[in-house]
Amino acid sequence: MLKKENRMKKFLVIVVALFLFSCAAGPVHMAKTEQESIKNSYEEAQLKSLYDRNRPLLHDIYTRLRSNQINIYREGIGFTTLRDPANRGHCYLMVNIRPPEIVFDESSSKPEQRFSKVMGGFVEKYLAFVKKSDIEASGVEGLSFGIYWPVRDYSQCKENGGFLEYIIVYLSKDDLNNLYGHRKTFAEIASHSEIIASLDLKAPAHMKPVNH
């Protein structure tokens, strides 16, 4: 009888430990300070030059996002390179955010549903916090705009655990100017834009928005 009680105690300890583990905070991907938000290390000389010339711009973007309670992915503000089919590099302003309002329950959503909801309901909303003047810096050819969000196991914990997914949309300067000038809608420019997404713990893949 005593052995049975001991086994039961061990079982309960394991269950509690698994629950606590599932609610563990895990790696911190969200930046907490300006230093953590702005990428300042670059291997490509062209990107490093852009960073050196545009530090005030990056500071302004950081301040604007934080003043609107928009969380920023670690090293999510800076510059990045988009390569075309001919392997030519194009320098893009990079803004990666992690809005607190976007979170999904893994058991009640599918990857394609999450992609469609974020792409259709949140990308354009948060893109509005990037100004036309942000992309007018010399040498900047467009915008790399990313949204990251958590997918959690709500049966275990609604606040922590799970995994991250993301969408990154690459928008050319011409497309952005047409959007800001109200000559094209976001849906029109998104239909031919480069879109990368990582869903359901899979490698990043090219995606296309779904028109409803």
N, C-alpha and C positions, 0 to 999 in steps of 0.2 A: 504493500500500500504506500509506504514511504517513497519507494522508487518511482511509483506512478505519479505521486505529487511532485517530486523533483523534476520528472520529465515535463509535467504540465507547466511548472514554473519556468523551465528553460524555453519551452515553446512560447510562452507569453513574452518573455524577454526578447526572443527573436522577432516576434510580431511587432512589438513596440519599436525595436531597433529599425526594422524595415520601414515602419511608418515615419520615423524621424528622418531616416535617410531620404525617403521620397520627398520630404518637405525641406530638405537641406537647401541652402541658398545656391550652392554650386558656384561655378566660375562667374565672376562679375564682368559682364560685357558692356555695361552702361557706364559712361564717363561721369565722374563726380565733380571734376574741376575743369577749368579751361585748359590746363596743361594736358590732361588726359583726353580732352576732346579734339585737340588740333594735332594733326600729324606733322611732325617737324623733321623726320628722317627720311631721306630719299636716296635711292641708288642712281636714278637717272638725273644727269646734270640739268636737263631742261626743267624737270619738275622741281628740283632744288632751287633753280633760279626763279621760277614762278613763286615758290614759297617765300623766298627772301624778299621779293619785290611786293608781295601782297599780304604781309602779316596783318596790317590794319584791317584789310578786307575780311580775313578769317576771324579776327577778333569781333568785328561787327556782326558777322553771321552767328557766331557763338552767342553773343549778347542778345541778339534778336530771338534766337530759338529759346534760350533759357528764360528770357523775360515773358515768353508765352507758354512757359511750363512744358516745353517739348524736350524730352530726354534725347541725349546724343550718344550714339554708339562710340565705343573707345576708338580714338584716332579717326573719328568719322568726318572731320572737316579738314579739307586739304586739297590735294591735286592727285589725279591719277591719269593713266594712259589707256586709251581705247585704240586697239589695232584693227585696221580695216582688212578686207580679204587679201590685199597686196602686202600685208604686214607693215604698213606705214603707221607710225604712232601719232595719235592725236591727243593733245593735252586737254583734259576736262577738269573743271571744278568739281570737287567731290563733297557731297553732303549726305551722311548716313545717320538716320535717326531711329529711335525706338520709342514711339508714342505709348504712354501708359494705358491708353484706352484700347489698344489692340492686343487681345489675348484670346486663345481658343482652347476649348476642351477637346483633347485628342479623341475621345470616345464618341463625340457627337458631331464631328466634322471630318471631311476628307481633304487631302492636300489640294485638289483642284478647286474645291469650294473655298478654301482659305485664300488661295491665289486670286480667285475671281473677286472675292469680297474686298481684299486689300487693294487690288488693282483698280477695281471699279468704284470703291467707296472712300479710299484714303489717300492714294497717291496724289491726285489732283488737289485735294484739300490741303495737304501739307506742302505741296509744291508752291503754293501761294506765299509761303514764307521766304522763298528765294526771290530776290528782286531782279529786275532787268539789269540794273547797274552791277550786280554781282558777277555777271558773265561778260561784262564789257572790258575787263582787264586784258591788256595786250598779251597775246599768246594763248588765251583761253578759247577753245573751239566749241565748247559745249558744257553740259552739266551731267554728272553721274549722280543720280538721286536714288538713295537706298532707304528702304524701310525694313526694320527687323522686328520680329514679334515672337513671343513665347507660345509654345503649344504644351499644355499641362495635362496631367492626369487628375481631373477634378475629384475623382473618387478617393484620392489620397491627399491632395493638397491643392488649393486654389492660388496660393501665393508664391510658391517656389517649385523647383523641380521641372521636369520636362526637357524640352529642347527648343532651339531657336530655328526659325525659318526666315528667309528674306527675299525681297525683290529689289533688283537694281535696274533702273531705267536710264538709258543713255540718250540724252536729248541734244541735238545739234543746236548751235547758236541760231541758225536760220529758223529752225522749228520753234525755238523759244521766243524769238522775236515775233514770229507770226502768232504765237499764243498770247504774248503780252499785248500785241497790237490788235487782238480780237479778230484776226483774219482767218484763223483756224481754231478748231476746238481741240481740247486735249485728246479726245478719242481719235480725231483725225491724225494727229502727229504720233500718237502711241501706236497706231496701226502699222507704221513702218519703222518704228524705233527699235533699237537693240534692247532687248529685255532679258535679263538673267535672273533665274530664281533657284533657290535651294529649298526643297520641300521634303518633308518626311525623312530627314537625315540623309538624303541622297546628294550626290555631287551636283554642283551648279549646272543648269541646263538652259538652253535658249527656249524662250516662251513667247507666245503671242496672246494678246488680250482677247477675251471672248466677248463678242457683241451680243447683247440680249435684245 
